[in-house]
């Protein structure tokens, strides 16, 4: 489907522009939505092993986008949280990703609303 391929190209272009891997964007999104979470929960969100999350988080931490802290209840548990810079970047990437593709933006407003409503029903059910 051309729309899916265009979205993927746009996603990869945005990732490249911000020098982020797709998994790093997913991690920023999850942390932005959930706040401070354990690395194991982030692994679940990303559907990957915790050892893979370590590498993703290491790179985000090196860029000053994420901080890793020990959980107060168990020092073995590492909590992840976006830094101010991480929040800003996550917000900007999210804003860019939410912009509709040109093909959809060109539709009349009534068609856009109808499409939104149809997709909402499809994914709610």
C-alpha positions, -999 to +999 in steps of 0.1 A: +000+000+000+016+033-011+004+052+020+022+027+043+054+029+023+053+067+022+048+068+060+077+044+065+099+066+043+088+097+062+095+080+095+130+069+084+137+104+071+127+120+104+148+094+123+178+102+101+173+139+105+175+136+143+202+109+141+180+084+159+174+047+153+138+036+150+141+018+184+154+050+200+123+069+187+101+042+201+119+044+235+116+082+236+079+079+228+073+053+255+092+073+281+074+105+270+040+088+275+048+068+307+073+090+325+098+072+347+097+034+341+120+005+348+142-008+319+123-041+320+090-023+313+106-004+284+118-037+270+082-049+272+070-017+254+095-022+227+089-060+224+126-068+229+150-083+254+164-062+282+199-066+269+188-048+237+172-020+257+206-015+275+222-006+241+193+017+231+194+035+265+232+038+265+231+057+232+202+079+244+220+086+276+252+095+258+233+122+239+218+136+272+183+125+263+177+099+291+189+094+327+191+061+345+185+060+382+182+033+408+147+027+420+142+037+457+126+004+465+153-018+449+187-005+438+190-033+413+160-019+393+170+009+369+144+036+363+146+055+330+134+091+326+137+117+298+158+147+305+145+182+295+164+178+263+148+144+258+114+157+263+120+185+238+133+161+212+105+135+218+079+163+215+093+175+182+096+141+167+061+133+178+048+165+163+065+158+130+052+122+129+016+133+136+016+156+105-006+139+079+010+127+047+005+151+018-021+128+002-043+129+032-037+166+039-049+173+004-083+157+010-113+180+018-118+185+056-151+165+055-132+135+039-105+138+064-130+136+093-148+107+077-116+088+072-106+095+108-140+083+121-138+051+101-103+043+112-112+051+148-141+026+146-118+000+130-092+003+158-116+006+187-134-026+178 
